[in-house]
Amino acid sequence: MENCKCNCGKPVNGNDFLPGHDQRLRVQLENEVGGLLALRDIVHAAKKYSGGEMGAEQFENLVRRIFSIVIGHPEGKKIPGGLDPSIELRLSKDNIRGKYLTIPRKYLNLFPPKTPSKKHEPKLFIIDSDGKSYKTHIEGGNRMPRIVEFFDKNKQLKEGDKVYIDIIAPMERYRLRTK
């Protein structure tokens, strides 16, 4: 005998769900993506992608945007993949010398997509630190430029030190801190 497909673990007799448990699954899926409208957007985008009306990059960006909105902010929620909503970065010599941060690949979906080339406008977001707001973006090499003043104010930073990025409003606003 198989179990109910809503993941409750209860046995079913020849059906996919126990009575009413199909709605449990629907609610679970809605909650995972942030609501019924987000679920609709993912389904529509998947149909367009499978029909060749939407490219892989456009589809990936939409899915990342939707799931990034679900993560909320540092008050206890986890982001997709079970990661904490604070990103810990270890500084390299190049980070110190070039006065930029390198965002690890596994965190790129938490930021607006990289600027594809110099011909395109960068997708800017705000990162706050030390009472200052920086408008920045993610560029090639997963670098976050335009934060020179952060490094100038924190001259004590050296190779191997850690800095942290807190996600305040995904795709829009972040906080950069040294502790």
N, C-alpha and C positions, 0 to 999 in steps of 0.2 A: 504494500500500500504506500502511495506517495504522500508527501506532506504538502500542506497548503502553500501556495506560491507567494503569500504575503510575508513569509519567513517567520510565522508564529510557531512553527514546528509541529502543529497539530495535524493528524492524519486526515486525508480526504478520501472519499470513496468514488473514484472515477471522475472527479471534477478537479479544476485547477484551484478553486478557493472554497473555503467554508462560506456559508451565507454571510454577506456583508464584508467579507475580508478583501474583496476586490477594491472596496473603497479605502480600506486601510492602506493598501499598496499605493493607490492613487495619492492619498494624503502624504505618505512617506516620500514619494517622488516629488510632489509639489514642494515639500519642505526642503528637500535636498537642493533644489534649484532656486528657491526663493519665492515660490508661489505659482499659481496656475498660468499667469501671463508669461512668466519666464519659461515655463514648461512648453507653452504654445510656441514661443519664439524659437526654442531649441528644435522642436519638431518641424516647424516651417523651414528653418535653416537647413536641417538635415535633408528634408525633401528637395530643397533647391540644390544643395550640394550633390546629392545622389543623382539628380537630373542634369547636372552640368551647368546649372544657372548661377552657381556660386563657387568661387575658387576655394581651395583648401585653406589658404591664409585668411581669407575673409571669414570662413566658417570657424576656424580655430580662434580668431580674435573675438568673435561673438560669444563662443562658448566660454572662453577665458573671462570675458567681461561679465557674463552672467554669474559664473561661479565666484568671481572676485567680489561681487556685490554681496553674496551670501555670507562672506567671512566676517562681516561686521568690523569691530575694532578691538583693541587689546583687553577689553573687559571679559576675559575668560574664554572666549570662543576660539576654536581651532579653525584653521583654514584648510581647504581641500588637501588631502594627503596627510592630515594629522599634524601639520606643521604649526608652530606657534605664530601668533600674529606680530611678533617682534623678530626681526631678522638680525642675526649676529654676523658681523663681517670682521674678518681679520685683515688688517692693513698690510699691503705689500710695499716694497721700496718704490715701485712705480706709482702706487696710490699717493704716497707722501710727496714724491717728486712732482707728479703731474697734477696733484690736488683734485683728484676725482675718486669715486668709489667704483668698484667692480661688483656687479650684482651677479651672484651665482645663478646658473641656468635654471635651477629648480625653483627660483623665486621670480623669474621673469614674468610669469603669468599674473603677478600681483601688481604690475605696473603697466601703463599704456604701452602699446607695441613700439618696438624700435623704429626709428626713422629709417626708411628704406634707402634713401640716398640724399645727397645735398640738394637735389632739386625739389624735394618734398619738405613741407613744413614739419618741424618736430612736434610730437604730441606731448605738450608741456603738462607738468603737474607741479605741485608746490610741496616743498619739504621745509619744515620749520626747525630752527636750531638756534640756540643762544639768543633768543629774542628777534631773530631775523628770518624772513621767509625768502626762500630761493625758488625761482622758476627754473626747472630743469627738465631733462628728458633722458631716455635711454638711447644710446647710440651704439655704433659698431663696437665689438669687443665687450659688449654688455656694460659699457661705462656710463656712469652718471656724472656729467660735467657740470660746470657753472656753480660750483660750491667752494670756490677759492677762499672766500672769507671764512668759511667754517674751519679750514685748515690754518688760515692766518690767525684766527682766534684761539686755536688749540695747538699751538706750536710744540707742546709737549708730546704730541702723538708721534710714535715711531713705528717702524716695521714690527709686525707681530701684535700690536695693540688691537683691541677690539672696539668697534663702534656698533651702534644698534639703530635700526630703523623700525619705528612703530608705525603700523598701518592705522591711520585715523579714518580716512574715507578712501576706500580702494579706487585706484585710477585717478585720484584727485589730490589727496593730501596725506602727508606722512610727517613723522617727527624723527629727526636725526639727533642722537645723543651719544655721549661717551661713557655713560654709566647706566 
